[in-house]
Amino acid sequence: MSVLPAHVTRDPLRLVLVLIGGVTVLTGACQLFAPGFVLDRLSADSTGISRHLFATVGMFMVVVGGLLVQGLLTPAPPPYLLFWAGLQKFGAFVLVGIGVLRDLFAALALLVAFFDLATALLCWLMARRLASRAGDLHTAGAAR
């Protein structure tokens, strides 16, 4: 017996995005509650202000990751939810990449950046699929 609804476990893309959302919540919580530890792993400066700002980013990761999970657990999440979650992940890709280019983070951070890029693309793929299904339902209802 699965703790996840059948509409999640039967859909590999939805399942992967639910898992990624959960990981986003966990990693965001790490940044929120232990920003210095995470900054040290990324070979970044760990000052009072950088830890505070990194914790703030972690809080937003918890919120967006939680929104993604909760939305995908519903049978018919709105496509815009996936669009905005993907936009957040794409923004993270860009900004972490810039941080590496500016030598603010170690090259190891590029793994995180490219994971965020892949997640953004998956979110947008799911948004497109949901929008297509919503259009099919709307068209089917109008044909009656």
DSSP file with accessible surface (Angstrom, degrees, kcal/mol):
  #  RESIDUE AA STRUCTURE BP1 BP2  ACC     N-H-->O    O-->H-N    N-H-->O    O-->H-N    TCO  KAPPA ALPHA  PHI   PSI    X-CA   Y-CA   Z-CA
    1    1 A M              0   0  240      0, 0.0     2,-0.3     0, 0.0     0, 0.0   0.000 360.0 360.0 360.0 130.2    0.0    0.0    0.0
    2    2 A S        -     0   0   62      2,-0.2     4,-0.1     1,-0.1     7,-0.0  -0.668 360.0-144.7 -93.5 146.4    1.4    3.4   -1.0
    3    3 A V  S    S+     0   0  147     -2,-0.3    -1,-0.1     2,-0.1     0, 0.0   0.617  84.7  78.5 -80.6 -11.4    1.2    6.5    1.0
    4    4 A L  S    S-     0   0   46      1,-0.1    -2,-0.2     2,-0.0     5,-0.1  -0.730  94.1-100.9 -97.2 147.1    0.8    8.5   -2.2
    5    5 A P    >>  -     0   0   46      0, 0.0     4,-2.0     0, 0.0     3,-1.6  -0.240  31.1-114.4 -62.3 153.3   -2.5    8.6   -4.2
    6    6 A A  H 3> S+     0   0   50      1,-0.3     4,-2.4     2,-0.2     5,-0.2   0.845 114.6  63.1 -58.9 -36.6   -2.8    6.4   -7.2
    7    7 A H  H 34 S+     0   0   45      1,-0.2    -1,-0.3     2,-0.2     7,-0.1   0.747 109.3  43.2 -65.3 -16.8   -3.0    9.4   -9.6
    8    8 A V  H X4 S+     0   0    0     -3,-1.6     3,-1.1     2,-0.1     7,-0.5   0.895 114.4  46.2 -88.5 -47.6    0.6   10.2   -8.4
    9    9 A T  H 3< S+     0   0   63     -4,-2.0    -2,-0.2     1,-0.3    -3,-0.2   0.774 110.7  54.0 -70.7 -24.0    2.1    6.7   -8.5
   10   10 A R  T 3< S+     0   0  181     -4,-2.4    -1,-0.3    -5,-0.2    -3,-0.1   0.600 101.5  66.0 -81.6 -12.5    0.6    5.9  -11.9
   11   11 A D    <>  -     0   0   18     -3,-1.1     4,-2.8    -5,-0.2     5,-0.2  -0.894  65.6-165.3-115.9 102.5    2.2    9.0  -13.5
   12   12 A P  H  > S+     0   0   96      0, 0.0     4,-2.6     0, 0.0     5,-0.2   0.876  89.6  50.1 -56.9 -40.2    6.0    8.8  -13.5
   13   13 A L  H  > S+     0   0   22      2,-0.2     4,-2.4     1,-0.2     5,-0.2   0.940 113.0  45.9 -64.6 -45.5    6.4   12.5  -14.3
   14   14 A R  H  > S+     0   0    7      1,-0.2     4,-2.4     2,-0.2    -1,-0.2   0.923 113.1  50.7 -62.8 -42.3    4.1   13.5  -11.5
   15   15 A L  H  X S+     0   0   49     -4,-2.8     4,-2.5    -7,-0.5    -2,-0.2   0.931 110.0  49.1 -62.3 -45.8    5.8   11.1   -9.1
   16   16 A V  H  X S+     0   0   64     -4,-2.6     4,-2.7    -5,-0.2    -1,-0.2   0.926 112.3  48.7 -60.3 -43.2    9.3   12.5   -9.9
   17   17 A L  H  X S+     0   0    0     -4,-2.4     4,-2.6     2,-0.2    -1,-0.2   0.872 109.1  52.3 -68.3 -34.6    8.1   16.1   -9.4
   18   18 A V  H  X S+     0   0   10     -4,-2.4     4,-2.3     2,-0.2    -1,-0.2   0.937 112.0  46.8 -63.7 -43.8    6.5   15.2   -6.0
   19   19 A L  H  X S+     0   0  102     -4,-2.5     4,-2.5     2,-0.2    -2,-0.2   0.919 112.4  49.2 -64.0 -42.7    9.8   13.6   -5.0
   20   20 A I  H  X S+     0   0   14     -4,-2.7     4,-2.7     2,-0.2    -1,-0.2   0.911 109.5  52.7 -63.2 -40.8   11.8   16.7   -6.2
   21   21 A G  H  X S+     0   0    0     -4,-2.6     4,-2.2     2,-0.2    -1,-0.2   0.918 109.3  49.5 -60.1 -41.0    9.3   18.9   -4.3
   22   22 A G  H  X S+     0   0   28     -4,-2.3     4,-2.4     2,-0.2    -2,-0.2   0.917 110.9  48.8 -64.0 -42.4   10.0   16.9   -1.2
   23   23 A V  H  X S+     0   0   70     -4,-2.5     4,-3.2     1,-0.2     5,-0.3   0.894 108.6  54.7 -63.8 -37.9   13.7   17.2   -1.7
   24   24 A T  H  X S+     0   0    3     -4,-2.7     4,-2.4     1,-0.2    -2,-0.2   0.913 108.1  48.9 -62.2 -41.7   13.3   20.9   -2.2
   25   25 A V  H  X S+     0   0   43     -4,-2.2     4,-2.4     2,-0.2    -2,-0.2   0.946 114.4  45.5 -61.5 -47.2   11.5   21.2    1.1
   26   26 A L  H  X S+     0   0  121     -4,-2.4     4,-2.0     2,-0.2    -2,-0.2   0.930 116.0  43.7 -65.3 -45.3   14.3   19.2    2.9
   27   27 A T  H  X S+     0   0   61     -4,-3.2     4,-2.2     2,-0.2    -1,-0.2   0.883 113.3  52.7 -70.3 -34.1   17.2   21.1    1.3
   28   28 A G  H  X S+     0   0    0     -4,-2.4     4,-2.5    -5,-0.3    -1,-0.2   0.906 107.6  51.6 -64.2 -39.2   15.5   24.4    1.9
   29   29 A A  H  X S+     0   0   29     -4,-2.4     4,-2.9     2,-0.2     5,-0.3   0.895 107.7  53.0 -64.5 -37.5   15.0   23.5    5.6
   30   30 A C  H  X S+     0   0   72     -4,-2.0     4,-2.5     1,-0.2     8,-0.2   0.931 111.8  45.0 -61.1 -46.0   18.7   22.7    5.8
   31   31 A Q  H  < S+     0   0   23     -4,-2.2    -2,-0.2     1,-0.2    -1,-0.2   0.883 114.5  50.1 -64.0 -37.8   19.5   26.1    4.3
   32   32 A L  H  < S+     0   0   54     -4,-2.5    -2,-0.2    26,-0.2    -1,-0.2   0.926 123.4  27.3 -67.3 -45.5   17.0   27.7    6.7
   33   33 A F  H  < S+     0   0  169     -4,-2.9    -2,-0.2     1,-0.2    -1,-0.2   0.647 135.7  26.2 -97.5 -16.3   18.2   26.1    9.9
   34   34 A A     X  +     0   0   40     -4,-2.5     4,-1.9    -5,-0.3     5,-0.2  -0.339  66.2 150.8-140.6  56.7   21.9   25.5    9.1
   35   35 A P  H  > S+     0   0   20      0, 0.0     4,-2.9     0, 0.0     5,-0.2   0.876  73.9  55.0 -61.9 -35.9   22.9   28.1    6.5
   36   36 A G  H  > S+     0   0   14      1,-0.2     4,-2.5     2,-0.2     5,-0.2   0.916 106.3  51.5 -63.2 -41.5   26.6   28.2    7.6
   37   37 A F  H  > S+     0   0  123      2,-0.2     4,-1.7    -3,-0.2    -1,-0.2   0.933 113.6  43.9 -60.1 -46.4   26.9   24.4    7.2
   38   38 A V  H  X S+     0   0   27     -4,-1.9     4,-1.4    -8,-0.2    -2,-0.2   0.927 112.3  51.9 -68.1 -43.3   25.6   24.6    3.6
   39   39 A L  H  <>S+     0   0    4     -4,-2.9     5,-2.7     1,-0.2     3,-0.3   0.899 107.7  53.3 -60.6 -38.4   27.6   27.6    2.7
   40   40 A D  H ><5S+     0   0   89     -4,-2.5     3,-1.5     1,-0.2    -1,-0.2   0.899 105.7  53.3 -62.6 -39.7   30.8   25.9    4.0
   41   41 A R  H 3<5S+     0   0  132     -4,-1.7    -1,-0.2     1,-0.3    -2,-0.2   0.802 110.1  48.3 -63.9 -29.4   30.0   22.9    1.7
   42   42 A L  T 3<5S-     0   0   23     -4,-1.4    64,-2.9    -3,-0.3    -1,-0.3   0.303 113.0-120.4 -92.5   6.9   29.7   25.2   -1.2
   43   43 A S  T < 5 +     0   0   92     -3,-1.5     2,-0.3     1,-0.2    -3,-0.2   0.863  65.0 146.2  55.7  38.7   33.0   26.9   -0.3
   44   44 A A      < -     0   0   13     -5,-2.7    -1,-0.2    -6,-0.1    61,-0.1  -0.696  59.6 -88.5-103.8 156.9   31.2   30.2    0.0
   45   45 A D        -     0   0  131     59,-0.3     2,-0.6    -2,-0.3    -1,-0.1  -0.415  37.4-154.8 -60.1 136.7   31.8   33.1    2.4
   46   46 A S        +     0   0   39     -2,-0.1     2,-0.2     4,-0.1    -1,-0.1  -0.809  32.3 147.4-121.6  87.7   29.9   32.5    5.6
   47   47 A T     >  -     0   0   67     -2,-0.6     4,-2.7     1,-0.1     5,-0.3  -0.630  63.1 -96.4-109.4 173.3   29.2   35.9    7.2
   48   48 A G  H  > S+     0   0   46     -2,-0.2     4,-2.2     1,-0.2     5,-0.2   0.934 125.1  43.0 -56.4 -46.1   26.3   37.0    9.3
   49   49 A I  H  > S+     0   0  122      2,-0.2     4,-2.8     1,-0.2     5,-0.2   0.907 113.4  50.3 -71.7 -39.0   24.6   38.6    6.3
   50   50 A S  H  > S+     0   0   30      2,-0.2     4,-2.5     1,-0.2    -1,-0.2   0.914 112.1  48.4 -66.7 -38.1   25.3   35.7    3.9
   51   51 A R  H  X S+     0   0   96     -4,-2.7     4,-2.3     2,-0.2    -1,-0.2   0.921 112.8  48.7 -65.0 -41.3   23.9   33.2    6.4
   52   52 A H  H  X S+     0   0  124     -4,-2.2     4,-2.1    -5,-0.3    -2,-0.2   0.942 114.4  44.1 -63.7 -47.0   20.8   35.3    6.9
   53   53 A L  H  X S+     0   0   98     -4,-2.8     4,-2.2     2,-0.2    -1,-0.2   0.890 112.9  51.8 -66.9 -36.8   20.2   35.7    3.2
   54   54 A F  H  X S+     0   0   27     -4,-2.5     4,-2.2    -5,-0.2    -1,-0.2   0.892 109.0  51.0 -66.3 -37.9   20.9   32.1    2.5
   55   55 A A  H  X S+     0   0   15     -4,-2.3     4,-2.2     2,-0.2    -2,-0.2   0.894 107.5  53.8 -64.4 -37.4   18.4   31.1    5.3
   56   56 A T  H  X S+     0   0   50     -4,-2.1     4,-1.9     2,-0.2    -2,-0.2   0.931 108.0  49.2 -63.2 -43.0   15.9   33.4    3.6
   57   57 A V  H  X S+     0   0   74     -4,-2.2     4,-2.2     1,-0.2    -1,-0.2   0.916 108.7  54.5 -60.8 -41.7   16.4   31.6    0.3
   58   58 A G  H  X S+     0   0    0     -4,-2.2     4,-2.3     1,-0.2    -2,-0.2   0.897 104.2  54.1 -59.1 -40.2   15.9   28.3    2.2
   59   59 A M  H  X S+     0   0   71     -4,-2.2     4,-2.2     1,-0.2    -1,-0.2   0.933 109.1  48.0 -61.5 -42.7   12.6   29.5    3.5
   60   60 A F  H  X S+     0   0  115     -4,-1.9     4,-2.8     1,-0.2     5,-0.3   0.868 108.5  54.9 -67.7 -33.2   11.4   30.2    0.0
   61   61 A M  H  X S+     0   0   22     -4,-2.2     4,-2.7     2,-0.2     5,-0.3   0.913 107.4  50.1 -63.9 -41.6   12.6   26.8   -1.1
   62   62 A V  H  X S+     0   0   44     -4,-2.3     4,-2.5     2,-0.2     5,-0.2   0.941 113.4  46.5 -60.6 -44.8   10.5   25.2    1.6
   63   63 A V  H  X S+     0   0   83     -4,-2.2     4,-2.5     2,-0.2    -2,-0.2   0.949 116.6  41.6 -64.9 -49.3    7.4   27.2    0.5
   64   64 A V  H  X S+     0   0   30     -4,-2.8     4,-2.5     2,-0.2    -2,-0.2   0.922 116.2  49.4 -68.9 -40.9    7.8   26.5   -3.2
   65   65 A G  H  X S+     0   0    1     -4,-2.7     4,-2.5    -5,-0.3    -1,-0.2   0.926 112.7  47.9 -62.7 -42.5    8.7   22.9   -2.7
   66   66 A G  H  X S+     0   0   28     -4,-2.5     4,-2.9    -5,-0.3     5,-0.3   0.903 111.1  50.7 -64.6 -40.5    5.7   22.4   -0.4
   67   67 A L  H  X S+     0   0   92     -4,-2.5     4,-2.7    -5,-0.2     5,-0.2   0.921 110.2  50.3 -62.4 -42.6    3.4   24.1   -2.8
   68   68 A L  H  X S+     0   0    3     -4,-2.5     4,-2.4     2,-0.2    -2,-0.2   0.945 113.6  44.7 -61.4 -48.3    4.7   21.8   -5.6
   69   69 A V  H  X S+     0   0   32     -4,-2.5     4,-1.5     2,-0.2    -2,-0.2   0.962 115.9  45.6 -61.8 -51.8    4.1   18.7   -3.5
   70   70 A Q  H  X S+     0   0  141     -4,-2.9     4,-0.7     1,-0.2     3,-0.3   0.917 113.9  49.6 -61.6 -40.7    0.6   19.7   -2.3
   71   71 A G  H >< S+     0   0    8     -4,-2.7     3,-1.0    -5,-0.3    -1,-0.2   0.923 111.1  48.4 -64.0 -43.4   -0.5   20.8   -5.7
   72   72 A L  H 3< S+     0   0    0     -4,-2.4    -1,-0.2     1,-0.2    -2,-0.2   0.708 102.1  63.6 -73.7 -18.0    0.6   17.6   -7.4
   73   73 A L  H 3< S+     0   0   58     -4,-1.5    -1,-0.2    -3,-0.3    -2,-0.2   0.692  88.6  85.2 -76.5 -17.6   -1.1   15.5   -4.7
   74   74 A T  S << S-     0   0   59     -3,-1.0    -3,-0.0    -4,-0.7     0, 0.0  -0.541  90.3-120.0 -79.7 152.1   -4.4   16.9   -5.9
   75   75 A P  S    S+     0   0  102      0, 0.0    -1,-0.1     0, 0.0    -4,-0.0   0.856 102.7  22.3 -61.8 -36.4   -6.1   15.2   -8.8
   76   76 A A  S    S-     0   0   84     -5,-0.0    -4,-0.1    58,-0.0    -3,-0.1  -0.610  76.2-173.4-135.3  76.5   -6.1   18.2  -11.1
   77   77 A P        -     0   0    5      0, 0.0    -5,-0.1     0, 0.0    -6,-0.0  -0.365  36.5-101.7 -67.7 148.5   -3.5   20.9  -10.2
   78   78 A P    >>  -     0   0   41      0, 0.0     3,-1.3     0, 0.0     4,-0.8  -0.490  24.1-129.1 -70.2 138.9   -3.7   24.1  -12.1
   79   79 A P  H 3> S+     0   0   37      0, 0.0     4,-1.9     0, 0.0     3,-0.5   0.842 104.8  65.8 -57.3 -32.7   -1.0   24.4  -14.8
   80   80 A Y  H 3> S+     0   0  159      1,-0.2     4,-2.6     2,-0.2     5,-0.3   0.819  91.9  62.9 -63.9 -26.8    0.1   27.8  -13.6
   81   81 A L  H <> S+     0   0   19     -3,-1.3     4,-2.2     1,-0.2    -1,-0.2   0.945 107.3  42.7 -60.0 -44.7    1.3   26.2  -10.4
   82   82 A L  H  X S+     0   0    0     -4,-0.8     4,-2.4    -3,-0.5    -2,-0.2   0.858 111.1  56.3 -71.2 -33.8    3.8   24.2  -12.4
   83   83 A F  H  X S+     0   0   90     -4,-1.9     4,-2.1     2,-0.2    -2,-0.2   0.958 111.8  41.7 -60.5 -49.3    4.7   27.2  -14.5
   84   84 A W  H  X S+     0   0  155     -4,-2.6     4,-2.3     2,-0.2    -2,-0.2   0.887 113.6  51.4 -70.3 -38.0    5.6   29.3  -11.4
   85   85 A A  H  X S+     0   0    7     -4,-2.2     4,-2.2    -5,-0.3    -1,-0.2   0.925 111.9  48.9 -62.8 -41.3    7.5   26.4   -9.7
   86   86 A G  H  X S+     0   0    0     -4,-2.4     4,-2.8     2,-0.2    -2,-0.2   0.888 108.5  53.5 -64.1 -37.5    9.4   25.9  -12.9
   87   87 A L  H  X S+     0   0   67     -4,-2.1     4,-2.7     2,-0.2    -2,-0.2   0.918 108.1  50.0 -64.7 -40.2   10.2   29.6  -13.1
   88   88 A Q  H  X S+     0   0   56     -4,-2.3     4,-2.2     1,-0.2    -2,-0.2   0.931 112.6  47.2 -62.6 -43.9   11.6   29.5   -9.5
   89   89 A K  H  X S+     0   0    8     -4,-2.2     4,-2.2     2,-0.2    -2,-0.2   0.898 112.0  49.8 -66.4 -38.7   13.8   26.5  -10.4
   90   90 A F  H  X S+     0   0   77     -4,-2.8     4,-2.5     2,-0.2    -1,-0.2   0.923 109.8  51.3 -65.4 -42.6   15.0   28.2  -13.6
   91   91 A G  H  X S+     0   0   28     -4,-2.7     4,-2.8     1,-0.2     5,-0.3   0.902 108.6  51.5 -60.1 -39.3   15.8   31.4  -11.6
   92   92 A A  H  X S+     0   0   21     -4,-2.2     4,-2.7     2,-0.2     5,-0.4   0.919 108.3  52.3 -63.5 -41.9   17.8   29.3   -9.2
   93   93 A F  H  X S+     0   0   44     -4,-2.2     4,-2.2     2,-0.2    -2,-0.2   0.950 113.1  43.9 -56.6 -50.2   19.7   27.7  -12.1
   94   94 A V  H  X S+     0   0   56     -4,-2.5     4,-2.5     1,-0.2    -2,-0.2   0.951 116.9  44.3 -63.0 -48.5   20.6   31.1  -13.5
   95   95 A L  H  X S+     0   0  118     -4,-2.8     4,-2.2     2,-0.2    -1,-0.2   0.879 113.8  48.1 -71.8 -36.6   21.6   32.7  -10.1
   96   96 A V  H  X S+     0   0   30     -4,-2.7     4,-2.2    -5,-0.3    -1,-0.2   0.930 111.8  52.1 -67.0 -40.9   23.6   29.8   -8.8
   97   97 A G  H  X S+     0   0   16     -4,-2.2     4,-2.5    -5,-0.4    -2,-0.2   0.920 109.7  48.3 -59.1 -43.0   25.4   29.7  -12.2
   98   98 A I  H  X S+     0   0   62     -4,-2.5     4,-2.2     1,-0.2    -1,-0.2   0.904 108.4  55.3 -64.1 -39.3   26.2   33.4  -11.9
   99   99 A G  H  <>S+     0   0    3     -4,-2.2     5,-3.2     1,-0.2     6,-1.1   0.890 108.9  46.9 -60.8 -38.1   27.4   32.7   -8.4
  100  100 A V  H ><5S+     0   0   19     -4,-2.2     3,-2.0     4,-0.2    -2,-0.2   0.934 110.5  52.1 -68.2 -45.1   29.8   30.1   -9.6
  101  101 A L  H 3<5S+     0   0  148     -4,-2.5    -2,-0.2     1,-0.3    -1,-0.2   0.849 110.2  49.2 -59.9 -33.3   31.0   32.4  -12.5
  102  102 A R  T 3<5S-     0   0  177     -4,-2.2    -1,-0.3    -5,-0.2    -2,-0.2   0.303 116.6-116.1 -87.3   7.6   31.7   35.1   -9.9
  103  103 A D  T < 5S+     0   0  148     -3,-2.0    -3,-0.2     2,-0.2    -2,-0.1   0.777  82.5 123.0  60.8  29.9   33.6   32.6   -7.7
  104  104 A L  S   <S+     0   0   90     -5,-3.2   -59,-0.3    -6,-0.2     2,-0.3   0.739  75.6  30.5 -86.0 -28.2   31.0   33.0   -4.9
  105  105 A F  S    S-     0   0   42     -6,-1.1   -62,-0.2    -9,-0.1    -2,-0.2  -0.949  91.0-104.4-126.8 153.8   30.3   29.2   -4.9
  106  106 A A    >   -     0   0   28    -64,-2.9     3,-2.1    -2,-0.3     4,-0.3  -0.277  40.0-103.5 -68.7 160.6   32.5   26.2   -5.7
  107  107 A A  T >  S+     0   0   70      1,-0.3     3,-2.3     2,-0.2     4,-0.4   0.770 116.4  77.5 -58.6 -24.0   32.0   24.4   -9.0
  108  108 A L  T >> S+     0   0   98      1,-0.3     3,-1.6     2,-0.2     4,-0.7   0.830  81.0  68.3 -53.8 -31.5   30.2   21.8   -7.0
  109  109 A A  H <> S+     0   0    1     -3,-2.1     4,-2.3     1,-0.3    -1,-0.3   0.723  82.2  73.9 -64.0 -20.5   27.2   24.2   -6.9
  110  110 A L  H <> S+     0   0   61     -3,-2.3     4,-2.8    -4,-0.3    -1,-0.3   0.815  88.3  60.6 -64.0 -28.9   26.8   23.6  -10.7
  111  111 A L  H <> S+     0   0  124     -3,-1.6     4,-1.9    -4,-0.4    -1,-0.2   0.929 107.5  44.6 -60.5 -43.0   25.4   20.2   -9.9
  112  112 A V  H  X S+     0   0   75     -4,-0.7     4,-2.4    -3,-0.2    -2,-0.2   0.923 112.4  52.7 -64.9 -43.8   22.6   21.9   -8.0
  113  113 A A  H  X S+     0   0    0     -4,-2.3     4,-2.2     1,-0.2    -2,-0.2   0.934 111.3  44.2 -60.4 -46.8   22.2   24.5  -10.8
  114  114 A F  H  X S+     0   0  117     -4,-2.8     4,-2.5     1,-0.2    -1,-0.2   0.843 110.4  55.3 -72.5 -28.6   21.7   21.9  -13.5
  115  115 A F  H  X S+     0   0   98     -4,-1.9     4,-2.5    -5,-0.3    -1,-0.2   0.920 108.8  49.0 -64.3 -41.9   19.4   19.8  -11.3
  116  116 A D  H  X S+     0   0   15     -4,-2.4     4,-2.5     2,-0.2    -2,-0.2   0.895 109.7  51.7 -64.2 -38.5   17.3   23.0  -10.9
  117  117 A L  H  X S+     0   0   38     -4,-2.2     4,-2.3     2,-0.2    -2,-0.2   0.943 110.5  47.6 -62.6 -46.8   17.3   23.5  -14.7
  118  118 A A  H  X S+     0   0   48     -4,-2.5     4,-2.3     1,-0.2    -2,-0.2   0.914 111.9  50.8 -60.5 -40.4   16.2   19.9  -15.3
  119  119 A T  H  X S+     0   0    1     -4,-2.5     4,-2.8     2,-0.2    -1,-0.2   0.907 107.5  53.0 -64.6 -41.1   13.5   20.4  -12.7
  120  120 A A  H  X S+     0   0    0     -4,-2.5     4,-2.5     1,-0.2    -1,-0.2   0.939 109.6  48.6 -59.1 -45.7   12.3   23.6  -14.4
  121  121 A L  H  X S+     0   0   97     -4,-2.3     4,-2.3     1,-0.2    -1,-0.2   0.909 111.9  48.9 -62.9 -40.6   12.0   21.7  -17.7
  122  122 A L  H  X S+     0   0   55     -4,-2.3     4,-2.6     2,-0.2    -1,-0.2   0.903 110.3  51.4 -65.4 -40.2   10.0   18.9  -16.1
  123  123 A C  H  X S+     0   0    0     -4,-2.8     4,-2.7     2,-0.2    -2,-0.2   0.928 111.6  46.9 -61.0 -44.4    7.7   21.4  -14.4
  124  124 A W  H  X S+     0   0   74     -4,-2.5     4,-2.4     2,-0.2    -2,-0.2   0.869 110.4  52.6 -69.1 -34.2    7.0   23.1  -17.7
  125  125 A L  H  X S+     0   0   99     -4,-2.3     4,-2.3    -5,-0.2    -1,-0.2   0.942 112.0  45.8 -63.0 -44.7    6.4   19.8  -19.4
  126  126 A M  H  X S+     0   0    0     -4,-2.6     4,-2.9     1,-0.2    -2,-0.2   0.903 111.0  53.0 -65.8 -40.0    3.9   18.9  -16.7
  127  127 A A  H  X S+     0   0   11     -4,-2.7     4,-2.7     1,-0.2    -1,-0.2   0.924 109.8  48.6 -60.8 -43.2    2.3   22.3  -16.9
  128  128 A R  H  X S+     0   0  201     -4,-2.4     4,-2.4     2,-0.2    -1,-0.2   0.911 112.1  48.7 -63.0 -43.1    1.9   21.9  -20.7
  129  129 A R  H  X S+     0   0   69     -4,-2.3     4,-2.3     2,-0.2    -2,-0.2   0.922 112.7  47.6 -63.8 -42.5    0.4   18.4  -20.2
  130  130 A L  H  X S+     0   0   12     -4,-2.9     4,-2.6     2,-0.2    -2,-0.2   0.901 112.1  49.8 -65.4 -40.7   -2.0   19.7  -17.6
  131  131 A A  H  X S+     0   0   49     -4,-2.7     4,-2.5    -5,-0.2    -1,-0.2   0.901 110.1  51.2 -64.9 -38.9   -3.0   22.7  -19.8
  132  132 A S  H  X S+     0   0   66     -4,-2.4     4,-2.4     2,-0.2    -2,-0.2   0.928 111.8  46.5 -63.5 -44.0   -3.6   20.3  -22.7
  133  133 A R  H  X S+     0   0  119     -4,-2.3     4,-2.5     2,-0.2    -2,-0.2   0.900 111.1  51.8 -65.4 -40.2   -5.8   18.1  -20.5
  134  134 A A  H  X S+     0   0   50     -4,-2.6     4,-2.5     1,-0.2    -2,-0.2   0.908 110.5  49.3 -63.2 -39.0   -7.7   21.1  -19.2
  135  135 A G  H  X S+     0   0   31     -4,-2.5     4,-2.9     2,-0.2     5,-0.2   0.906 109.5  51.8 -65.0 -39.9   -8.3   22.2  -22.8
  136  136 A D  H  X S+     0   0  101     -4,-2.4     4,-2.7     2,-0.2    -2,-0.2   0.922 111.5  47.0 -62.8 -41.4   -9.5   18.7  -23.7
  137  137 A L  H  X S+     0   0  133     -4,-2.5     4,-2.3     2,-0.2    -2,-0.2   0.909 112.9  48.9 -66.9 -40.1  -11.9   18.7  -20.8
  138  138 A H  H  X S+     0   0  143     -4,-2.5     4,-2.1     2,-0.2    -2,-0.2   0.930 113.7  46.1 -65.0 -44.2  -13.2   22.2  -21.7
  139  139 A T  H  X S+     0   0   91     -4,-2.9     4,-1.6     1,-0.2    -2,-0.2   0.924 112.0  51.1 -64.5 -42.7  -13.6   21.3  -25.4
  140  140 A A  H  X S+     0   0   49     -4,-2.7     4,-0.6    -5,-0.2    -1,-0.2   0.906 110.5  49.4 -63.4 -38.5  -15.4   18.0  -24.4
  141  141 A G  H >< S+     0   0   38     -4,-2.3     3,-0.8     1,-0.2    -1,-0.2   0.883 109.9  50.9 -68.4 -34.3  -17.7   19.9  -22.1
  142  142 A A  H 3< S+     0   0   79     -4,-2.1    -1,-0.2     1,-0.2    -2,-0.2   0.801 102.9  60.9 -72.6 -26.3  -18.5   22.5  -24.9
  143  143 A A  H 3<        0   0   88     -4,-1.6    -1,-0.2    -5,-0.2    -2,-0.2   0.666 360.0 360.0 -76.2 -15.0  -19.3   19.7  -27.4
  144  144 A R    <<        0   0  244     -3,-0.8    -3,-0.1    -4,-0.6    -4,-0.0   0.142 360.0 360.0 -72.5 360.0  -22.2   18.4  -25.2
